[in-house]
Amino acid sequence: MSFLPNWGARNTVHAYHSKNTVKLPIKTDAPNEESTSIIPFAEFIRQNVPELKQDYKYWLKPWLFNGTLQSLYVSKADFSQVYKVYYGREIMTITDEISKEYINLKMGEITADYVINPLETSKAEFQAKYQETLPEGYPKLHPRTRYLTESEQSTVFKEWSDNDKPIVIIQHGLAGGSHEPAIRAVAQSLFEGAANVVVLNSRGCCRSRITTPVLYTGLHTDELRYFVRRLHKKFPNKQIHLAGFSFGGLVIANYLAEEGDKSIITSAITCSSPWNLADSTFAITKSLSGKYLFEPALRFFLMNMIKVNLETLKQDPEFDVEDYYRFKKEIKSTIEFDNKYSCKLAGFPTATTYHLAASPVMRMMKIKTPTLIINAKDDPMVSTDYPYLEVEANPYLYMATSDLGGHYAFINPKGEFWFSDVIKKFVDSFNTQIDKDKNVDDGGYNVYQTQFKEKIELY
């Protein structure tokens, strides 16, 4: 880790990938079709998303000249009039019958926020429908978000069925949700760029209600797995793309590694995600901004998630309420939170063992889905010792790191998120050019995996 600060407004992209990335099958009617019917993943990105090419340069907002300022701006600026996304929320109930089909999918409720056109013509009409659909005892939702009725949910799925747009499932950051400015920016850009977009909220996040005493960890991938299978069953002919931000990208990477060559995902994008979680939990405290601003904020959000769901969590006989109140006064780090709660949920004795096990770097060699990775070298919230060697060894991966950008900020001179249009270009190009029904050519990567299978399977 460099101790020299990255400061400035002129940003430079650095690209990392295998010498022979997987070859993607081109649709016969693709606009860029040449004499061949395949295109290397890296070349596909260079042609269609030039913003991710080696040495590409672009401007960020001048007075946000380092990762700390970029990241703070996102948390303090008012984006409410910039990204006016409307969401319709669906509650999915995981029954005992459903949970038995998965390893770590527990009973209870999970929520998904579908990006929709406004269903009401006035604020008063929206508020009336909002009150009508809000379940009794449930927390109020963020602006421009309300629960869908069953008929409205059916209408959303009917619209999806009738169009030829791909599906993009977004996973938010730790203790975040669909309301986050960066999530809204990407959701709006994708929705306007011809995609069906939905944000999957982790349990207890984004004002969702925990109905069974279960939280989530970086190794709880079955909620995403269940949701992907559910949508794939409803829309078997559609491309499905995943986009994960920060902790959400970690979950997506772990999920893709577990799926391996069984993956039904067309492509994935991670942005500002930690690849070594153990290293990241220490890295965040190595700067003054991390130690005194970002880490305490994460700690607050995590403890608040416990607080607002305390009555349900108390149903677990192993949850000690008195110990929780003592811990609430004494907690000094997110490592302590994970050592108290997360590691036990994931089945590990300590925070460190959980962090190591949940780190995507431990299994990213098993990812067999074309995956775009975006990170900044001045990110104040995750370790910036990125897994370049692993990326270059796996032909399914393309990493674009930049000198500046902070933690899923990358705020450009207009005050907008640079990556929102980049992700839209990436997904749109896949939908118009790549044939999801044909297999990619990975140049013998199966042989590579077989050679190191015993070591890879340890994780």
C-alpha positions as CSV (number, residue, x, y, z in Angstrom):
1,M,0.0,0.0,0.0
2,S,1.4,3.4,-1.0
3,F,1.7,6.1,1.6
4,L,1.9,8.8,-1.2
5,P,-1.6,10.3,-1.7
6,N,-3.3,10.2,-5.1
7,W,-4.5,13.8,-5.7
8,G,-5.8,15.5,-8.8
9,A,-8.7,15.7,-11.2
10,R,-7.3,14.1,-14.4
11,N,-8.0,10.4,-14.0
12,T,-6.2,7.5,-15.8
13,V,-7.5,4.0,-16.3
14,H,-5.3,0.9,-16.0
15,A,-6.6,-2.4,-17.6
16,Y,-5.7,-5.9,-16.4
17,H,-6.8,-9.1,-18.0
18,S,-5.6,-12.4,-19.4
19,K,-3.6,-12.4,-22.6
20,N,-6.3,-14.6,-24.1
21,T,-9.6,-13.6,-22.6
22,V,-12.7,-15.7,-23.3
23,K,-14.2,-15.5,-26.8
24,L,-17.8,-14.3,-26.8
25,P,-20.2,-15.5,-29.5
26,I,-21.5,-12.6,-31.6
27,K,-25.2,-12.5,-32.7
28,T,-25.6,-13.0,-36.4
29,D,-27.3,-9.6,-36.7
30,A,-24.9,-7.7,-34.4
31,P,-24.0,-4.2,-35.7
32,N,-20.3,-4.8,-35.3
33,E,-20.2,-8.3,-36.9
34,E,-17.2,-9.0,-39.1
35,S,-16.1,-12.2,-40.8
36,T,-15.7,-14.0,-37.5
37,S,-18.5,-15.0,-35.1
38,I,-16.6,-14.5,-31.9
39,I,-14.8,-11.6,-30.1
40,P,-12.3,-11.8,-27.2
41,F,-13.8,-10.3,-24.0
42,A,-11.0,-7.7,-23.7
43,E,-11.5,-6.6,-27.3
44,F,-15.3,-6.5,-26.8
45,I,-14.7,-4.0,-24.0
46,R,-12.2,-1.9,-25.9
47,Q,-14.5,-1.6,-28.9
48,N,-17.7,-0.9,-27.0
49,V,-16.6,0.7,-23.7
50,P,-13.5,2.7,-24.6
51,E,-13.7,4.4,-21.2
52,L,-12.2,1.2,-19.8
53,K,-9.3,0.9,-22.1
54,Q,-5.7,1.1,-20.9
55,D,-4.5,4.7,-20.4
56,Y,-8.0,6.2,-21.0
57,K,-8.1,9.6,-19.4
58,Y,-11.0,11.6,-18.1
59,W,-11.8,14.5,-15.7
60,L,-13.3,14.3,-12.3
61,K,-14.7,17.2,-10.3
62,P,-11.7,19.4,-9.6
63,W,-12.3,20.2,-6.0
64,L,-12.9,16.5,-5.2
65,F,-9.2,15.8,-5.7
66,N,-8.8,12.6,-3.6
67,G,-10.6,9.5,-2.6
68,T,-11.7,10.9,0.7
69,L,-13.3,14.0,-0.8
70,Q,-14.9,11.9,-3.6
71,S,-16.4,9.5,-1.1
72,L,-17.6,12.2,1.4
73,Y,-19.3,14.1,-1.4
74,V,-21.5,11.1,-2.2
75,S,-22.6,10.9,1.4
76,K,-23.3,14.6,1.8
77,A,-24.5,15.9,-1.6
78,D,-28.2,16.1,-2.6
79,F,-28.9,13.9,-5.6
80,S,-32.6,13.8,-5.0
81,Q,-33.4,16.0,-8.0
82,V,-30.8,14.3,-10.2
83,Y,-31.7,10.7,-10.1
84,K,-35.5,10.6,-9.8
85,V,-35.9,6.8,-9.9
86,Y,-39.2,5.2,-8.9
87,Y,-39.2,1.8,-7.3
88,G,-42.0,-0.7,-6.7
89,R,-41.2,-3.1,-3.9
90,E,-42.0,-6.8,-3.8
91,I,-41.9,-8.9,-0.7
92,M,-40.9,-12.5,-1.2
93,T,-41.6,-15.0,1.5
94,I,-39.1,-17.8,1.9
95,T,-41.0,-20.8,3.3
96,D,-39.5,-23.9,4.9
97,E,-40.1,-25.8,1.7
98,I,-38.1,-23.3,-0.4
99,S,-35.3,-23.0,2.2
100,K,-34.7,-26.8,2.1
101,E,-33.6,-26.5,-1.5
102,Y,-30.6,-24.3,-0.5
103,I,-27.7,-24.4,1.9
104,N,-27.9,-21.0,3.5
105,L,-31.3,-19.6,2.5
106,K,-33.2,-19.1,5.7
107,M,-37.0,-18.7,6.2
108,G,-38.3,-15.2,6.3
109,E,-38.8,-12.2,3.9
110,I,-36.6,-10.7,1.3
111,T,-37.4,-7.6,-0.7
112,A,-36.7,-6.5,-4.3
113,D,-37.1,-3.0,-5.6
114,Y,-38.1,-2.9,-9.3
115,V,-37.4,0.3,-11.3
116,I,-40.7,1.4,-12.7
117,N,-42.2,4.4,-14.4
118,P,-44.3,6.5,-12.0
119,L,-47.6,4.8,-11.4
120,E,-49.3,8.0,-10.1
121,T,-49.7,11.4,-11.8
122,S,-49.4,13.5,-8.7
123,K,-47.6,13.5,-5.3
124,A,-51.0,13.3,-3.5
125,E,-52.0,10.3,-5.5
126,F,-48.7,8.6,-4.8
127,Q,-48.9,9.3,-1.1
128,A,-52.4,7.8,-0.9
129,K,-51.3,4.7,-2.7
130,Y,-48.2,4.5,-0.6
131,Q,-50.2,4.5,2.6
132,E,-52.6,2.0,1.1
133,T,-49.9,-0.5,0.2
134,L,-47.6,-0.1,3.3
135,P,-48.0,-3.3,5.4
136,E,-49.0,-2.6,9.0
137,G,-46.1,-2.4,11.3
138,Y,-43.5,-2.0,8.5
139,P,-41.1,0.9,8.4
140,K,-41.7,3.8,6.0
141,L,-39.8,3.6,2.7
142,H,-37.4,6.0,1.0
143,P,-38.8,8.7,-1.3
144,R,-40.4,7.5,-4.6
145,T,-40.6,3.9,-3.3
146,R,-43.7,2.0,-2.4
147,Y,-45.0,-1.5,-2.2
148,L,-46.6,-3.0,-5.3
149,T,-50.0,-4.7,-5.2
150,E,-50.2,-8.2,-6.6
151,S,-51.8,-6.9,-9.8
152,E,-49.1,-4.2,-10.2
153,Q,-46.4,-6.8,-9.7
154,S,-48.0,-8.9,-12.4
155,T,-48.1,-5.9,-14.7
156,V,-44.4,-5.3,-14.2
157,F,-43.6,-8.9,-15.1
158,K,-46.0,-8.7,-18.1
159,E,-44.1,-5.6,-19.3
160,W,-40.8,-7.4,-18.9
161,S,-42.1,-10.4,-20.8
162,D,-43.3,-8.3,-23.7
163,N,-40.0,-6.4,-24.2
164,D,-36.6,-7.6,-25.5
165,K,-34.6,-5.9,-22.8
166,P,-32.1,-7.7,-20.6
167,I,-32.5,-8.0,-16.8
168,V,-30.0,-6.3,-14.5
169,I,-30.0,-7.3,-10.8
170,I,-28.2,-4.8,-8.6
171,Q,-26.7,-5.7,-5.2
172,H,-26.0,-2.7,-2.9
173,G,-23.3,-2.1,-0.4
174,L,-23.0,-3.0,3.3
175,A,-26.1,-1.9,5.1
176,G,-27.1,0.1,2.0
177,G,-30.0,-0.3,-0.4
178,S,-31.8,0.9,-3.5
179,H,-31.9,4.4,-2.1
180,E,-28.1,5.0,-2.3
181,P,-27.3,7.7,-4.8
182,A,-24.9,5.5,-6.8
183,I,-27.4,2.8,-7.0
184,R,-30.1,5.2,-8.2
185,A,-27.7,6.6,-10.8
186,V,-26.9,3.3,-12.3
187,A,-30.5,2.1,-12.0
188,Q,-31.7,5.2,-13.9
189,S,-29.1,5.0,-16.5
190,L,-29.8,1.3,-17.2
191,F,-33.6,1.8,-17.2
192,E,-33.3,4.7,-19.7
193,G,-30.8,2.6,-21.7
194,A,-33.3,-0.2,-22.3
195,A,-32.9,-2.7,-19.4
196,N,-35.3,-4.2,-16.9
197,V,-33.7,-3.2,-13.6
198,V,-34.3,-4.5,-10.0
199,V,-32.3,-4.0,-6.8
200,L,-32.2,-7.0,-4.4
201,N,-32.0,-5.7,-0.8
202,S,-30.2,-7.7,1.8
203,R,-32.3,-8.6,4.9
204,G,-32.8,-5.7,7.2
205,C,-31.5,-3.2,4.7
206,C,-33.2,-0.3,3.0
207,R,-36.0,-0.3,5.5
208,S,-37.0,-3.8,4.9
209,R,-38.3,-5.8,7.9
210,I,-36.6,-8.8,9.3
211,T,-39.4,-11.3,10.1
212,T,-37.1,-14.2,11.3
213,P,-34.0,-13.8,13.4
214,V,-31.6,-14.0,10.5
215,L,-29.1,-11.4,9.2
216,Y,-26.7,-11.8,6.2
217,T,-23.0,-12.2,5.6
218,G,-20.6,-12.2,2.6
219,L,-21.1,-15.9,2.3
220,H,-24.9,-15.9,2.3
221,T,-25.2,-16.1,-1.5
222,D,-28.4,-18.2,-1.6
223,E,-30.8,-15.2,-1.5
224,L,-29.2,-14.0,-4.8
225,R,-29.2,-17.5,-6.1
226,Y,-32.9,-17.9,-5.3
227,F,-33.7,-14.6,-6.9
228,V,-31.7,-15.3,-10.1
229,R,-33.3,-18.7,-10.5
230,R,-36.8,-17.2,-9.9
231,L,-36.3,-14.6,-12.6
232,H,-34.7,-17.1,-15.0
233,K,-37.6,-19.4,-14.7
234,K,-40.0,-16.5,-15.5
235,F,-37.9,-15.1,-18.3
236,P,-35.8,-18.0,-19.7
237,N,-35.0,-16.2,-22.9
238,K,-33.6,-13.0,-21.4
239,Q,-30.0,-12.1,-20.6
240,I,-29.4,-11.7,-16.9
241,H,-26.6,-9.4,-15.7
242,L,-25.5,-8.7,-12.2
243,A,-24.1,-5.4,-10.9
244,G,-22.6,-5.2,-7.4
245,F,-21.3,-2.2,-5.5
246,S,-18.9,-2.5,-2.6
247,F,-20.0,-5.4,-0.3
248,G,-22.7,-6.3,-3.0
249,G,-19.9,-7.0,-5.5
250,L,-18.2,-9.3,-2.9
251,V,-21.4,-11.3,-2.7
252,I,-21.8,-11.4,-6.4
253,A,-18.2,-12.6,-6.9
254,N,-18.6,-15.3,-4.3
255,Y,-21.9,-16.4,-5.9
256,L,-20.3,-16.6,-9.4
257,A,-17.4,-18.6,-8.1
258,E,-19.7,-21.1,-6.4
259,E,-21.8,-21.4,-9.7
260,G,-18.7,-21.9,-11.8
261,D,-19.5,-23.3,-15.2
262,K,-23.1,-23.8,-14.2
263,S,-23.7,-20.0,-14.2
264,I,-26.7,-18.8,-16.0
265,I,-25.5,-15.1,-15.7
266,T,-24.6,-13.4,-19.0
267,S,-22.2,-11.0,-17.4
268,A,-21.4,-9.3,-14.1
269,I,-20.0,-5.9,-13.0
270,T,-18.4,-5.1,-9.6
271,C,-17.6,-1.6,-8.5
272,S,-15.4,-0.6,-5.5
273,S,-15.7,-4.1,-4.1
274,P,-13.3,-5.5,-1.5
275,W,-11.4,-8.6,-2.8
276,N,-9.5,-9.3,0.4
277,L,-12.0,-8.7,3.1
278,A,-9.5,-9.4,5.9
279,D,-7.1,-6.8,4.5
280,S,-9.9,-4.3,3.9
281,T,-11.1,-4.3,7.5
282,F,-7.7,-3.2,8.6
283,A,-7.0,-0.9,5.6
284,I,-10.0,1.3,6.4
285,T,-8.4,2.4,9.7
286,K,-5.0,3.2,8.1
287,S,-6.1,6.7,7.1
288,L,-7.5,9.5,9.3
289,S,-10.7,9.7,7.2
290,G,-11.2,5.9,7.4
291,K,-10.5,5.7,11.1
292,Y,-12.6,8.7,12.1
293,L,-15.3,9.0,9.4
294,F,-16.0,6.0,7.3
295,E,-15.4,3.1,9.7
296,P,-17.6,4.7,12.5
297,A,-20.3,5.3,9.8
298,L,-20.3,1.6,8.9
299,R,-20.3,0.7,12.5
300,F,-23.4,2.9,13.1
301,F,-25.3,1.4,10.2
302,L,-24.6,-2.1,11.3
303,M,-25.6,-1.5,14.9
304,N,-28.7,0.4,13.8
305,M,-29.7,-2.6,11.7
306,I,-29.6,-4.7,14.9
307,K,-31.5,-2.0,16.8
308,V,-34.4,-1.6,14.5
309,N,-34.9,-5.4,14.2
310,L,-34.2,-6.2,17.8
311,E,-37.6,-7.5,18.6
312,T,-37.3,-10.1,15.9
313,L,-33.7,-11.0,16.6
314,K,-34.7,-11.6,20.2
315,Q,-36.6,-14.7,19.0
316,D,-33.3,-16.5,18.6
317,P,-32.7,-18.1,22.0
318,E,-28.9,-17.6,21.5
319,F,-29.3,-13.8,21.0
320,D,-28.4,-12.2,24.4
321,V,-30.2,-8.9,24.6
322,E,-28.4,-7.7,27.7
323,D,-25.1,-8.5,26.1
324,Y,-26.2,-6.5,23.0
325,Y,-26.8,-3.4,25.1
326,R,-23.4,-3.8,26.7
327,F,-21.8,-4.3,23.4
328,K,-23.5,-1.3,21.9
329,K,-21.7,0.9,24.4
330,E,-18.3,-0.7,24.0
331,I,-18.0,-1.4,20.3
332,K,-15.0,0.3,18.7
333,S,-14.7,-1.3,15.2
334,T,-16.6,-3.2,12.5
335,I,-14.2,-6.1,13.3
336,E,-15.7,-6.3,16.7
337,F,-19.2,-6.4,15.1
338,D,-18.2,-9.2,12.8
339,N,-16.6,-11.0,15.7
340,K,-19.8,-10.8,17.7
341,Y,-22.4,-11.5,15.0
342,S,-21.3,-12.0,11.4
343,C,-18.7,-14.8,11.9
344,K,-21.2,-16.8,13.9
345,L,-23.9,-16.5,11.2
346,A,-21.3,-17.7,8.6
347,G,-20.2,-20.6,10.8
348,F,-16.8,-19.3,11.8
349,P,-15.2,-18.8,15.3
350,T,-13.7,-15.4,14.7
351,A,-14.0,-12.3,12.6
352,T,-10.6,-13.0,10.9
353,T,-11.5,-16.5,9.9
354,Y,-14.8,-15.3,8.5
355,H,-13.1,-12.4,6.6
356,L,-10.6,-14.8,5.0
357,A,-13.3,-17.2,4.0
358,A,-15.6,-14.5,2.6
359,S,-12.8,-12.9,0.5
360,P,-13.5,-13.4,-3.2
361,V,-9.8,-13.6,-3.9
362,M,-9.9,-17.0,-2.3
363,R,-12.2,-18.4,-5.0
364,M,-12.2,-15.9,-7.9
365,M,-10.2,-18.4,-10.0
366,K,-13.5,-20.4,-10.2
367,I,-15.5,-17.6,-11.8
368,K,-16.7,-18.6,-15.3
369,T,-18.9,-15.6,-16.1
370,P,-17.5,-12.6,-18.1
371,T,-17.0,-10.1,-15.3
372,L,-16.0,-6.5,-15.4
373,I,-14.2,-5.2,-12.2
374,I,-14.0,-1.4,-11.5
375,N,-11.9,-0.1,-8.6
376,A,-10.0,3.1,-7.6
377,K,-6.5,3.1,-6.2
378,D,-7.4,5.9,-3.8
379,D,-10.4,4.1,-2.3
380,P,-10.4,4.9,1.5
381,M,-12.7,2.1,2.5
382,V,-11.2,-1.1,1.0
383,S,-7.8,-2.5,0.5
384,T,-6.3,-1.2,-2.7
385,D,-3.9,-4.2,-3.0
386,Y,-6.0,-5.6,-5.8
387,P,-5.7,-9.2,-7.1
388,Y,-4.0,-8.3,-10.4
389,L,-2.3,-11.7,-10.8
390,E,-5.6,-13.6,-10.3
391,V,-7.3,-11.4,-12.8
392,E,-4.6,-12.0,-15.4
393,A,-4.8,-15.8,-14.7
394,N,-8.6,-16.0,-15.3
395,P,-9.7,-15.3,-18.9
396,Y,-13.3,-14.4,-17.7
397,L,-12.1,-11.3,-15.8
398,Y,-11.3,-7.8,-16.9
399,M,-10.2,-5.3,-14.2
400,A,-10.2,-1.5,-14.8
401,T,-8.5,0.4,-11.9
402,S,-8.1,4.1,-11.9
403,D,-5.8,6.4,-10.0
404,L,-8.7,8.4,-8.5
405,G,-12.4,7.9,-7.8
406,G,-12.8,7.0,-4.1
407,H,-15.4,4.5,-3.0
408,Y,-18.0,4.1,-5.7
409,A,-17.9,7.8,-6.3
410,F,-16.0,8.7,-9.5
411,I,-17.8,12.1,-9.5
412,N,-17.3,13.9,-12.8
413,P,-17.3,17.7,-13.4
414,K,-21.1,17.7,-13.8
415,G,-21.4,16.2,-10.3
416,E,-22.6,12.8,-11.7
417,F,-21.3,9.3,-11.3
418,W,-18.9,8.5,-14.1
419,F,-19.5,4.7,-14.0
420,S,-23.3,4.9,-14.6
421,D,-23.0,5.4,-18.3
422,V,-20.0,3.0,-18.5
423,I,-22.1,0.2,-17.0
424,K,-25.0,1.1,-19.3
425,K,-22.7,0.8,-22.4
426,F,-21.4,-2.5,-21.2
427,V,-24.8,-4.1,-20.6
428,D,-26.3,-2.6,-23.8
429,S,-23.4,-3.9,-25.9
430,F,-23.9,-7.4,-24.5
431,N,-27.6,-7.3,-25.3
432,T,-27.2,-6.1,-28.9
433,Q,-24.1,-8.1,-29.8
434,I,-23.6,-11.2,-27.7
435,D,-25.6,-14.4,-28.2
436,K,-26.5,-15.8,-24.7
437,D,-27.6,-19.2,-26.2
438,K,-24.1,-20.0,-27.5
439,N,-21.1,-21.1,-25.3
440,V,-18.1,-18.9,-24.8
441,D,-14.7,-20.3,-25.8
442,D,-12.4,-20.1,-22.8
443,G,-9.3,-21.5,-24.5
444,G,-8.9,-24.5,-22.3
445,Y,-9.5,-22.9,-18.9
446,N,-11.2,-26.1,-17.9
447,V,-7.9,-27.8,-18.2
448,Y,-6.3,-25.1,-16.0
449,Q,-8.9,-25.6,-13.4
450,T,-8.5,-29.3,-13.4
451,Q,-4.7,-28.9,-12.9
452,F,-5.3,-26.9,-9.8
453,K,-8.6,-28.4,-8.8
454,E,-7.6,-29.7,-5.4
455,K,-6.2,-26.3,-4.3
456,I,-9.1,-24.3,-5.7
457,E,-11.7,-26.6,-4.1
458,L,-10.3,-25.8,-0.7
459,Y,-12.2,-22.5,-0.8
